[in-house]
Amino acid sequence: MLTLLIAVGAFVGYLVAYHTYGRWLSRKIFNLDTDAEVPSRQLQDNVDYVPTKKEVIFGHHFTSIAGTGPIVGPAIAVFWGWLPALIWVLFGSIFIGAVHDFGALVVSLRNRGQTVGDVAGRLISPRARLLFLLILFFALTIVLAIFGLVIASIFAMYPESVLSVWIEVPLAIAIGYWVHKKGGGLLIPSIIALALMYIAIWVGAYHLPIGFPEGWNSIVIWTIILLTYCAIASVLPVWTLLQPRDYINSHQLVLALGLLFIGLIVAGLTGQADLMASAPAIADAKEIPAGAPPIWPFLFITIACGAVSGFHCLVSSGTSSKQVENEADAQYVGYGAMLLEGGLAVVVILACCAGVGMGVETADGTTLVGVEAWRTKYASSIAWNDFKLSMKVGAFVDGGANFLAAIGIPIKLATGIIAVLVASFAATTLDSATRLQRYVIQELARTINVKPLEKKYVATGVAVVSGGSMAMLPGAGGKLGTGGLILWPLFGATNQLLAGLAFMVTVFYLWRRNKPVMFAFVPMMIMLVMPAWALGWQLFNEQTGWFWPLWNMIQQNRPWGWVNDHLLLGIGLATVVLQVWMILEGVLLLPNAKGVLEESLPPLPVNATIATANAAETTGPNC
């Protein structure tokens, strides 16, 4: 019953938060105006700037920010116990994550859809713009690597999911053409596409699993295929693939979450899902894997998406702000989508604990239940270095499938449904992250005057090659493409530091307008201190820190080697230096910035409205 009470209480709490705290931010702090001119209309080009209904942009925004972040983070963090993870997700998403996303979206909307990096250059200093862009480049490189690995791992572990995920691509293109070029409706085609995806799950589960022969490194092959796809998808107009695919996936999430919630209710009422008997609320020291980092401060970077994520500011200011058609929709899109992501993270925590506890089949065919089943995924006998990213994602897939089995869905089909859910959302985030990285590289190129990198195809190539190279990091066994769990703490730390810097931009925006800032200042400090603390531990901890292998090599007069620890050390140190520099820029400027508006944007070209009007006439109605 506790499992059910937590799920219901969390979703009720999110509804209350949206209509109270979210409304206060919307009306009293940001003063959203239905008559304000938005970037999607100011600069409409029907490629990146496309006025879009809030239901559609919500689907794009949510599926872009969700991905596998709110799945992987909680699925790892529950080894400390489910209670700390649950508390951080609930309070973090309401008072930090949703405020972060909402603020970044509004600030970008009022600056012609500029990214937070560009806006930082005007609100703080020109140097801050360059620093922010460099931090964004490092963060997005890690995002591309980690999310590519997650999807590749899902495809390798669950070949029944492959057909459904890839069949979504031509379906989305067809829907984009139908809606954008022919003026057709969006809802019915997307529901039909969703039905076809579920048929493909059944076909994949029972008749056509897709994989590679034994002995092939399927993780590497799938990662290369995925990044090649993203390189193509990221340069297409948003209405071609990104918007319709995300809209289909938003329906998929609603359906899958609905099925999970119904399964959770049935399992909770019948006593099958017993949270207290399945996993520790707070893990004892002897239950924690050897070599694992301490809960404080690592809980706050392990669960990034689901509580707060710096990557979200890139989606808010990089793609969503260019598509919102009415400023009043910002609360629905920015604040509301983050609360739904928090709800997903709550379900993940329950699935990885109570769901896994419903039963796990071992290699010898034995079915374990309760805490013994949970220990197959999180046993203290498993050294931290032996934990695999796929193992943690698999905990959610297995637990979620058990919830679906409680309502009569065959376990094989249920496993396919949850695996497709994870892979599809990771794919949409990968699409958006590649497009965002292209924007960042182009902005960097303009800032430092490197003309070739301003071209979108060159910038996209740099994005996917750098992300793919990072994804190839070997894990403990030395096999390429298995270093995902090594990357996750670095992703978490840089991601959360980015959230702190995005909060800084929002604070400066409000401070210059004599608006209250404490509601954003306190989260800003949390998101600057906790990730920096965690990153410092990763860099210099004597047992596992990335600095010590390099120091030992120097002492032994060994040549430099581009191994995991050295690459992670370099990125970590660069991120810390850039962050400290940007914070100093802000501290020096803050006392003199109160009530002083930043320099205005240059006026739009006279022919801009004519160009956008002609584009609207020739391309037909938008989504």
C-alpha positions as CSV (number, residue, x, y, z in Angstrom):
1,M,0.0,0.0,0.0
2,L,2.9,2.4,0.7
3,T,3.9,2.1,-3.0
4,L,0.5,3.3,-4.1
5,L,0.3,6.1,-1.5
6,I,3.6,7.5,-2.6
7,A,2.7,7.4,-6.3
8,V,-0.7,9.1,-5.7
9,G,0.7,11.6,-3.2
10,A,3.4,12.6,-5.6
11,F,1.1,13.3,-8.6
12,V,-1.4,15.2,-6.4
13,G,1.5,17.3,-5.0
14,Y,2.7,18.1,-8.5
15,L,-0.8,19.3,-9.5
16,V,-1.0,21.5,-6.4
17,A,2.5,22.9,-7.1
18,Y,1.6,23.8,-10.7
19,H,-1.5,25.7,-9.7
20,T,0.1,27.5,-6.8
21,Y,3.8,28.1,-7.0
22,G,3.8,27.8,-10.8
23,R,1.0,30.3,-11.1
24,W,2.7,32.7,-8.7
25,L,5.9,32.6,-10.8
26,S,3.9,33.1,-13.9
27,R,1.8,36.1,-12.7
28,K,3.8,37.8,-10.0
29,I,7.4,37.3,-11.0
30,F,7.6,36.9,-14.8
31,N,4.3,38.7,-15.6
32,L,3.5,36.6,-18.7
33,D,1.7,38.6,-21.3
34,T,-0.6,37.0,-23.9
35,D,-0.1,40.0,-26.2
36,A,3.7,40.0,-26.1
37,E,5.4,39.4,-29.4
38,V,7.3,36.0,-29.4
39,P,10.4,35.0,-31.3
40,S,8.5,32.3,-33.3
41,R,6.6,35.1,-35.0
42,Q,9.3,37.8,-34.9
43,L,11.8,35.6,-36.8
44,Q,9.5,32.9,-38.3
45,D,11.5,31.0,-40.9
46,N,9.6,27.6,-40.7
47,V,12.9,25.8,-40.1
48,D,13.9,26.7,-36.5
49,Y,11.4,29.5,-35.7
50,V,8.0,27.9,-36.1
51,P,4.8,29.1,-34.1
52,T,3.4,26.0,-32.6
53,K,0.4,25.0,-30.5
54,K,1.2,24.5,-26.8
55,E,0.1,20.9,-26.9
56,V,2.6,20.1,-29.6
57,I,5.5,22.2,-28.1
58,F,4.8,20.5,-24.7
59,G,5.3,17.1,-26.4
60,H,8.6,18.3,-28.0
61,H,9.8,20.0,-24.9
62,F,9.0,17.2,-22.5
63,T,10.4,14.4,-24.6
64,S,13.5,16.4,-25.2
65,I,14.2,17.1,-21.6
66,A,13.1,13.7,-20.3
67,G,15.1,11.2,-22.4
68,T,16.7,8.6,-20.1
69,G,17.9,11.2,-17.6
70,P,15.0,10.7,-15.1
71,I,15.3,6.9,-15.7
72,V,19.1,6.4,-15.4
73,G,19.7,8.8,-12.5
74,P,17.1,7.4,-10.1
75,A,17.9,3.8,-11.2
76,I,21.4,4.3,-10.0
77,A,20.7,6.4,-6.9
78,V,18.4,3.9,-5.2
79,F,21.4,1.9,-4.1
80,W,21.6,4.5,-1.3
81,G,18.0,3.7,-0.5
82,W,14.7,4.8,-2.1
83,L,13.8,7.5,0.5
84,P,16.7,10.0,-0.2
85,A,16.1,9.6,-3.9
86,L,12.3,10.2,-3.5
87,I,12.8,13.3,-1.3
88,W,15.3,14.9,-3.8
89,V,13.1,14.2,-6.8
90,L,9.9,15.7,-5.2
91,F,11.3,18.9,-3.7
92,G,14.0,19.4,-6.3
93,S,11.6,19.2,-9.2
94,I,9.1,21.6,-7.7
95,F,11.3,24.3,-6.2
96,I,14.5,24.0,-8.3
97,G,14.1,22.1,-11.6
98,A,10.8,23.5,-12.7
99,V,11.8,27.1,-11.7
100,H,15.1,26.6,-13.7
101,D,13.3,25.5,-16.9
102,F,10.6,28.1,-16.6
103,G,13.1,30.9,-16.0
104,A,15.3,29.9,-18.9
105,L,12.3,29.7,-21.3
106,V,10.9,33.1,-20.3
107,V,14.3,34.9,-20.5
108,S,14.9,33.4,-23.9
109,L,11.4,34.3,-25.1
110,R,12.1,37.9,-24.2
111,N,15.5,37.9,-26.0
112,R,14.4,36.7,-29.5
113,G,14.9,33.0,-28.7
114,Q,18.6,33.5,-27.9
115,T,20.3,30.6,-25.9
116,V,21.2,31.3,-22.3
117,G,24.8,31.6,-23.4
118,D,24.0,34.5,-25.7
119,V,21.8,36.1,-23.1
120,A,24.5,35.8,-20.5
121,G,26.7,37.9,-22.8
122,R,24.3,40.9,-22.5
123,L,23.1,40.4,-18.9
124,I,26.5,39.7,-17.3
125,S,29.4,40.4,-19.7
126,P,30.7,39.5,-23.2
127,R,33.3,37.2,-21.6
128,A,30.5,35.4,-19.8
129,R,29.0,34.5,-23.2
130,L,32.2,32.8,-24.3
131,L,32.6,31.0,-21.0
132,F,29.0,29.8,-21.0
133,L,29.3,28.6,-24.6
134,L,32.5,26.6,-23.8
135,I,30.7,25.0,-20.8
136,L,27.8,24.2,-23.0
137,F,30.1,22.5,-25.5
138,F,31.6,20.2,-22.9
139,A,28.2,19.4,-21.3
140,L,26.5,18.6,-24.7
141,T,29.5,16.4,-25.8
142,I,28.9,14.3,-22.7
143,V,25.1,14.3,-23.2
144,L,25.6,13.0,-26.8
145,A,27.9,10.3,-25.6
146,I,25.8,9.1,-22.6
147,F,22.4,9.1,-24.3
148,G,23.9,7.4,-27.4
149,L,25.3,4.7,-25.1
150,V,21.9,4.3,-23.3
151,I,20.0,3.6,-26.5
152,A,22.7,1.3,-27.9
153,S,22.6,-0.6,-24.6
154,I,18.8,-0.9,-24.8
155,F,19.1,-2.2,-28.4
156,A,21.7,-4.7,-27.4
157,M,19.9,-6.0,-24.3
158,Y,16.4,-5.9,-25.7
159,P,16.5,-6.5,-29.5
160,E,12.7,-6.7,-29.5
161,S,12.6,-2.9,-29.1
162,V,14.6,-2.0,-32.2
163,L,11.9,-2.4,-34.8
164,S,9.4,-0.1,-33.0
165,V,11.9,2.6,-32.4
166,W,13.1,2.8,-36.0
167,I,9.7,2.5,-37.5
168,E,8.8,5.7,-35.8
169,V,11.1,7.7,-38.0
170,P,9.3,7.3,-41.4
171,L,5.9,7.6,-39.5
172,A,7.0,11.0,-38.0
173,I,8.3,12.3,-41.4
174,A,5.0,11.3,-43.0
175,I,3.0,13.1,-40.3
176,G,5.2,16.2,-40.6
177,Y,4.6,16.4,-44.3
178,W,0.9,15.8,-43.9
179,V,0.4,18.5,-41.3
180,H,2.9,21.1,-42.5
181,K,2.5,20.8,-46.3
182,K,-1.1,19.5,-46.6
183,G,-2.7,21.3,-43.7
184,G,-3.9,18.1,-42.2
185,G,-4.7,17.4,-38.5
186,L,-2.1,16.1,-36.1
187,L,-3.9,14.2,-33.4
188,I,-5.4,11.3,-35.4
189,P,-2.3,10.6,-37.4
190,S,-0.1,10.6,-34.3
191,I,-2.5,8.2,-32.5
192,I,-2.4,5.9,-35.6
193,A,1.4,6.1,-35.6
194,L,1.4,5.2,-31.9
195,A,-0.8,2.1,-32.6
196,L,1.6,1.0,-35.3
197,M,4.5,1.4,-32.9
198,Y,2.8,-0.9,-30.4
199,I,2.1,-3.5,-33.2
200,A,5.8,-3.3,-34.0
201,I,6.6,-4.0,-30.3
202,W,4.6,-7.2,-30.5
203,V,6.2,-8.2,-33.8
204,G,9.7,-7.5,-32.4
205,A,9.0,-9.4,-29.2
206,Y,7.6,-12.5,-30.8
207,H,8.7,-12.6,-34.4
208,L,11.4,-10.1,-35.4
209,P,14.0,-9.1,-32.8
210,I,16.8,-7.2,-34.5
211,G,20.4,-7.6,-33.4
212,F,24.0,-8.4,-34.5
213,P,25.8,-11.7,-34.6
214,E,27.4,-12.9,-31.4
215,G,31.0,-11.6,-31.1
216,W,30.2,-8.2,-32.7
217,N,30.4,-5.1,-30.5
218,S,26.8,-4.1,-30.9
219,I,27.1,-1.1,-28.5
220,V,29.7,0.5,-30.8
221,I,27.8,-0.3,-34.0
222,W,24.5,1.0,-32.7
223,T,26.1,4.1,-31.3
224,I,27.6,4.9,-34.7
225,I,24.3,4.3,-36.5
226,L,22.4,6.5,-33.9
227,L,24.8,9.4,-34.2
228,T,24.7,9.2,-38.0
229,Y,20.9,9.4,-37.8
230,C,21.2,12.4,-35.5
231,A,23.5,14.2,-37.8
232,I,20.9,14.0,-40.5
233,A,17.9,14.7,-38.3
234,S,19.5,17.8,-36.6
235,V,19.8,19.7,-39.8
236,L,16.2,19.1,-41.0
237,P,13.5,21.7,-40.4
238,V,11.9,21.0,-37.0
239,W,8.5,20.2,-38.5
240,T,10.0,17.4,-40.7
241,L,10.9,15.0,-37.9
242,L,11.6,16.6,-34.5
243,Q,8.1,18.0,-33.8
244,P,6.0,15.1,-35.0
245,R,8.3,12.5,-33.5
246,D,8.2,14.2,-30.2
247,Y,4.4,14.5,-30.4
248,I,4.1,10.8,-31.0
249,N,6.4,10.1,-28.1
250,S,4.4,12.4,-25.8
251,H,1.4,10.1,-26.5
252,Q,3.6,7.1,-25.9
253,L,4.7,8.4,-22.6
254,V,1.1,9.2,-21.5
255,L,0.0,5.7,-22.5
256,A,3.1,4.0,-21.0
257,L,2.8,6.0,-17.8
258,G,-0.9,5.3,-17.6
259,L,-0.2,1.6,-18.0
260,L,2.5,1.7,-15.4
261,F,0.3,3.6,-13.0
262,I,-2.6,1.2,-13.4
263,G,-0.2,-1.7,-12.9
264,L,1.3,0.0,-9.9
265,I,-2.2,0.5,-8.4
266,V,-3.2,-3.2,-9.0
267,A,0.2,-4.4,-7.6
268,G,-0.1,-2.1,-4.6
269,L,-3.7,-3.0,-3.8
270,T,-3.0,-6.7,-4.1
271,G,0.2,-6.6,-2.1
272,Q,2.4,-7.7,-4.9
273,A,4.5,-4.4,-4.9
274,D,5.7,-4.1,-1.3
275,L,8.2,-1.3,-1.2
276,M,9.3,-1.8,2.4
277,A,10.0,-5.5,1.8
278,S,11.8,-4.9,-1.5
279,A,14.5,-2.4,-0.8
280,P,16.0,-0.4,2.1
281,A,14.5,3.1,2.7
282,I,18.0,4.3,3.6
283,A,20.8,1.8,2.8
284,D,23.1,0.8,5.6
285,A,26.9,1.2,5.0
286,K,27.4,-2.5,4.6
287,E,24.7,-2.6,1.8
288,I,26.5,0.0,-0.4
289,P,28.8,-1.3,-3.1
290,A,32.5,-1.1,-2.4
291,G,34.0,2.0,-3.9
292,A,30.7,3.9,-4.4
293,P,30.8,7.6,-3.9
294,P,29.2,9.2,-0.7
295,I,25.6,10.1,-0.8
296,W,26.4,13.7,0.1
297,P,26.9,15.4,-2.3
298,F,26.6,12.7,-5.0
299,L,22.9,12.2,-4.7
300,F,22.4,15.7,-6.1
301,I,24.4,15.0,-9.3
302,T,23.4,11.3,-9.7
303,I,19.8,12.3,-10.0
304,A,20.0,15.2,-12.3
305,C,17.0,15.0,-14.7
306,G,14.0,14.2,-12.6
307,A,15.0,16.8,-10.0
308,V,16.9,19.5,-11.9
309,S,19.0,19.5,-15.0
310,G,21.2,22.1,-16.7
311,F,20.5,20.4,-20.1
312,H,16.9,21.7,-19.8
313,C,18.0,25.3,-20.1
314,L,19.4,24.4,-23.5
315,V,16.1,22.9,-24.6
316,S,14.1,25.8,-23.2
317,S,16.3,28.5,-24.8
318,G,17.6,26.5,-27.8
319,T,14.5,25.0,-29.4
320,S,11.3,25.5,-27.4
321,S,11.6,29.3,-27.1
322,K,11.7,29.4,-30.9
323,Q,8.4,27.6,-31.2
324,V,6.2,28.9,-28.4
325,E,3.4,30.9,-30.1
326,N,2.1,32.7,-27.0
327,E,4.1,33.9,-24.0
328,A,1.3,32.7,-21.7
329,D,2.1,29.1,-22.7
330,A,5.5,29.3,-21.0
331,Q,4.1,28.0,-17.6
332,Y,2.5,25.1,-19.3
333,V,5.6,24.2,-21.3
334,G,8.4,25.2,-18.9
335,Y,7.1,24.5,-15.5
336,G,4.5,21.8,-16.3
337,A,6.9,19.6,-18.3
338,M,9.4,19.5,-15.5
339,L,6.8,18.4,-13.0
340,L,5.8,15.6,-15.3
341,E,9.4,14.6,-15.6
342,G,9.5,14.5,-11.8
343,G,6.5,12.2,-11.9
344,L,8.3,9.9,-14.2
345,A,11.3,9.8,-11.9
346,V,9.0,8.8,-9.0
347,V,7.6,5.9,-11.0
348,V,11.2,4.9,-11.9
349,I,12.2,4.8,-8.2
350,L,9.2,2.7,-7.4
351,A,9.8,0.4,-10.3
352,C,13.5,-0.1,-9.4
353,C,12.5,-1.0,-5.8
354,A,9.0,-2.3,-5.4
355,G,8.7,-3.4,-9.1
356,V,12.0,-5.3,-9.1
357,G,11.0,-6.9,-5.8
358,M,7.9,-8.4,-7.5
359,G,10.3,-11.0,-9.1
360,V,13.5,-11.4,-11.0
361,E,14.5,-14.5,-12.9
362,T,18.1,-15.5,-12.4
363,A,20.4,-17.1,-15.0
364,D,19.6,-20.6,-13.7
365,G,15.8,-20.1,-14.0
366,T,15.2,-19.4,-10.3
367,T,12.7,-16.5,-9.5
368,L,13.7,-14.3,-6.6
369,V,11.3,-11.9,-4.9
370,G,11.5,-9.1,-2.3
371,V,14.9,-7.8,-1.2
372,E,16.7,-10.8,-2.7
373,A,15.4,-9.8,-6.1
374,W,16.5,-6.2,-5.5
375,R,20.0,-7.4,-4.6
376,T,20.5,-9.0,-8.0
377,K,20.7,-5.4,-9.3
378,Y,22.2,-3.5,-6.3
379,A,24.1,-6.1,-4.1
380,S,26.9,-4.7,-2.0
381,S,29.0,-7.6,-3.3
382,I,29.1,-5.9,-6.7
383,A,32.0,-3.5,-6.8
384,W,31.2,0.0,-7.9
385,N,33.5,-0.4,-10.9
386,D,31.6,-3.4,-12.0
387,F,28.3,-1.6,-12.1
388,K,27.2,-1.2,-15.7
389,L,24.9,1.5,-17.1
390,S,22.9,-1.2,-18.9
391,M,22.4,-3.0,-15.5
392,K,20.7,0.1,-14.0
393,V,18.5,0.8,-17.0
394,G,17.6,-2.9,-16.9
395,A,16.4,-2.5,-13.3
396,F,13.8,-0.1,-14.5
397,V,12.8,-2.2,-17.5
398,D,12.4,-5.3,-15.4
399,G,10.5,-3.5,-12.6
400,G,8.3,-1.6,-15.0
401,A,7.5,-4.8,-16.9
402,N,6.5,-6.4,-13.6
403,F,4.0,-3.6,-13.0
404,L,2.5,-4.2,-16.5
405,A,2.4,-7.9,-15.9
406,A,0.2,-7.2,-12.8
407,I,-2.6,-6.1,-15.2
408,G,-2.3,-9.1,-17.4
409,I,0.2,-8.0,-20.1
410,P,2.6,-10.9,-20.9
411,I,6.0,-10.3,-19.4
412,K,7.8,-10.6,-22.8
413,L,5.5,-7.9,-24.4
414,A,5.7,-5.8,-21.2
415,T,9.5,-5.8,-21.3
416,G,9.4,-4.7,-25.0
417,I,7.0,-1.8,-24.1
418,I,9.2,-0.5,-21.3
419,A,12.4,-0.9,-23.4
420,V,10.8,1.0,-26.3
421,L,9.8,3.7,-23.9
422,V,13.3,4.2,-22.7
423,A,14.9,4.0,-26.1
424,S,12.4,6.4,-27.8
425,F,12.9,9.1,-25.2
426,A,16.6,8.8,-25.3
427,A,16.4,9.1,-29.1
428,T,14.4,12.4,-29.0
429,T,16.9,13.8,-26.5
430,L,19.7,12.7,-28.7
431,D,18.1,14.5,-31.7
432,S,17.6,17.7,-29.8
433,A,21.0,17.6,-28.2
434,T,22.7,17.3,-31.6
435,R,20.8,20.3,-32.9
436,L,21.6,22.3,-29.8
437,Q,25.3,21.4,-30.0
438,R,25.3,22.6,-33.6
439,Y,23.9,25.9,-32.4
440,V,26.5,26.2,-29.7
441,I,29.4,25.4,-32.1
442,Q,28.1,27.9,-34.6
443,E,27.8,30.6,-31.9
444,L,31.4,29.7,-30.7
445,A,32.6,30.0,-34.2
446,R,31.1,33.5,-34.6
447,T,32.5,34.5,-31.3
448,I,36.1,33.5,-32.1
449,N,35.7,34.1,-35.8
450,V,36.3,30.6,-37.2
451,K,34.2,30.8,-40.4
452,P,34.2,27.1,-41.5
453,L,32.5,26.1,-38.2
454,E,29.7,28.6,-38.8
455,K,28.4,26.2,-41.5
456,K,25.7,24.0,-40.1
457,Y,26.9,20.8,-41.7
458,V,30.5,21.3,-40.5
459,A,29.3,22.2,-37.0
460,T,27.0,19.1,-37.0
461,G,29.9,16.9,-38.0
462,V,32.1,18.2,-35.2
463,A,29.2,17.7,-32.7
464,V,28.6,14.0,-33.6
465,V,32.4,13.1,-33.9
466,S,33.2,14.6,-30.5
467,G,30.2,13.0,-28.8
468,G,30.9,9.6,-30.6
469,S,34.6,9.7,-29.5
470,M,33.5,10.2,-25.9
471,A,31.0,7.4,-26.1
472,M,33.8,5.0,-27.2
473,L,35.4,5.2,-23.7
474,P,36.2,1.7,-22.5
475,G,34.9,0.5,-19.1
476,A,36.6,-1.6,-16.5
477,G,37.1,-4.5,-18.9
478,G,38.7,-2.4,-21.6
479,K,35.9,-3.0,-24.2
480,L,35.0,0.0,-26.3
481,G,31.7,1.6,-25.6
482,T,31.3,0.2,-22.1
483,G,32.3,3.3,-20.1
484,G,28.8,4.7,-19.6
485,L,28.8,4.5,-15.8
486,I,32.2,6.3,-15.8
487,L,30.7,9.1,-17.8
488,W,27.5,9.5,-15.7
489,P,29.1,11.3,-12.7
490,L,30.9,13.7,-15.0
491,F,27.6,14.2,-16.9
492,G,25.8,14.8,-13.6
493,A,28.4,17.3,-12.3
494,T,28.8,19.4,-15.4
495,N,25.0,19.2,-16.0
496,Q,24.2,20.5,-12.5
497,L,26.9,23.2,-12.7
498,L,25.2,24.3,-15.9
499,A,21.9,24.6,-14.0
500,G,23.6,26.8,-11.5
501,L,24.9,29.1,-14.2
502,A,21.5,29.2,-15.9
503,F,20.0,30.3,-12.6
504,M,22.6,33.0,-12.5
505,V,21.3,34.3,-15.9
506,T,17.7,34.3,-14.5
507,V,18.8,36.1,-11.3
508,F,20.6,38.8,-13.3
509,Y,17.5,39.2,-15.6
510,L,15.3,39.8,-12.5
511,W,17.8,41.8,-10.6
512,R,18.2,44.3,-13.4
513,R,14.4,44.7,-13.3
514,N,14.1,45.1,-9.5
515,K,12.2,41.8,-9.2
516,P,12.4,39.4,-6.3
517,V,15.3,37.0,-6.8
518,M,15.6,34.9,-3.6
519,F,13.4,32.1,-5.0
520,A,16.1,31.7,-7.7
521,F,19.2,32.8,-5.8
522,V,18.9,30.0,-3.2
523,P,18.6,27.2,-5.8
524,M,21.4,28.9,-7.7
525,M,23.7,28.5,-4.7
526,I,22.7,24.9,-4.2
527,M,23.4,24.1,-7.8
528,L,26.8,25.8,-7.8
529,V,28.1,24.4,-4.5
530,M,26.9,20.7,-4.7
531,P,28.1,19.9,-8.2
532,A,31.5,21.7,-7.6
533,W,31.9,19.7,-4.4
534,A,31.1,16.4,-6.1
535,L,33.4,17.3,-9.1
536,G,36.2,18.2,-6.7
537,W,35.8,14.8,-5.0
538,Q,35.9,13.0,-8.4
539,L,39.0,14.9,-9.4
540,F,41.2,14.6,-6.3
541,N,39.9,11.7,-4.1
542,E,43.0,9.7,-3.4
543,Q,41.4,6.3,-4.0
544,T,39.3,6.9,-7.1
545,G,40.0,10.5,-8.2
546,W,40.9,11.1,-11.8
547,F,44.0,13.2,-10.9
548,W,46.0,10.4,-9.2
549,P,46.6,8.1,-12.2
550,L,48.1,11.1,-14.0
551,W,50.2,12.0,-11.0
552,N,51.5,8.4,-10.8
553,M,52.4,8.5,-14.4
554,I,54.4,11.7,-13.9
555,Q,56.2,10.2,-11.0
556,Q,57.1,7.1,-12.9
557,N,58.3,9.2,-16.0
558,R,55.7,7.4,-18.2
559,P,54.5,9.0,-21.4
560,W,51.1,10.6,-21.5
561,G,48.2,8.3,-22.3
562,W,44.8,9.2,-23.4
563,V,43.0,6.9,-21.0
564,N,39.7,7.4,-19.3
565,D,40.9,9.1,-16.2
566,H,43.0,11.7,-18.1
567,L,40.2,12.6,-20.4
568,L,37.8,13.0,-17.6
569,L,40.3,14.9,-15.5
570,G,40.8,17.4,-18.4
571,I,37.1,18.0,-19.0
572,G,36.4,18.2,-15.2
573,L,39.2,20.7,-14.6
574,A,38.2,22.8,-17.6
575,T,34.6,22.9,-16.4
576,V,35.6,24.0,-12.9
577,V,37.9,26.8,-14.2
578,L,35.3,28.1,-16.6
579,Q,32.6,28.0,-13.9
580,V,34.8,29.8,-11.3
581,W,35.7,32.5,-13.9
582,M,32.0,33.0,-14.8
583,I,31.0,33.2,-11.2
584,L,33.7,35.9,-10.6
585,E,32.3,37.9,-13.6
586,G,28.9,37.8,-12.0
587,V,30.0,38.6,-8.4
588,L,32.0,41.7,-9.7
589,L,29.0,43.0,-11.7
590,L,26.0,42.1,-9.4
591,P,26.3,45.1,-7.0
592,N,26.1,47.6,-9.8
593,A,23.5,45.9,-11.9
594,K,20.4,46.3,-9.7
595,G,17.7,48.3,-11.6
596,V,20.1,48.8,-14.6
597,L,18.7,47.3,-17.8
598,E,21.0,45.5,-20.1
599,E,21.8,46.9,-23.6
600,S,18.8,46.4,-25.9
601,L,18.9,44.0,-28.8
602,P,19.5,45.6,-32.2
603,P,16.3,46.3,-34.2
604,L,15.1,43.7,-36.6
605,P,15.9,44.3,-40.3
606,V,13.1,46.2,-42.1
607,N,12.5,43.3,-44.5
608,A,12.3,40.7,-41.8
609,T,8.5,40.8,-41.5
610,I,8.1,40.6,-45.2
611,A,10.4,37.5,-45.4
612,T,8.5,35.8,-42.7
613,A,5.2,36.6,-44.2
614,N,6.2,35.2,-47.5
615,A,7.5,32.1,-45.8
616,A,4.2,31.6,-44.0
617,E,2.3,31.9,-47.3
618,T,4.4,29.4,-49.2
619,T,4.7,26.7,-46.6
620,G,1.1,26.4,-45.3
621,P,-0.1,26.0,-41.8
622,N,2.1,25.0,-38.9
623,C,1.7,22.3,-36.3
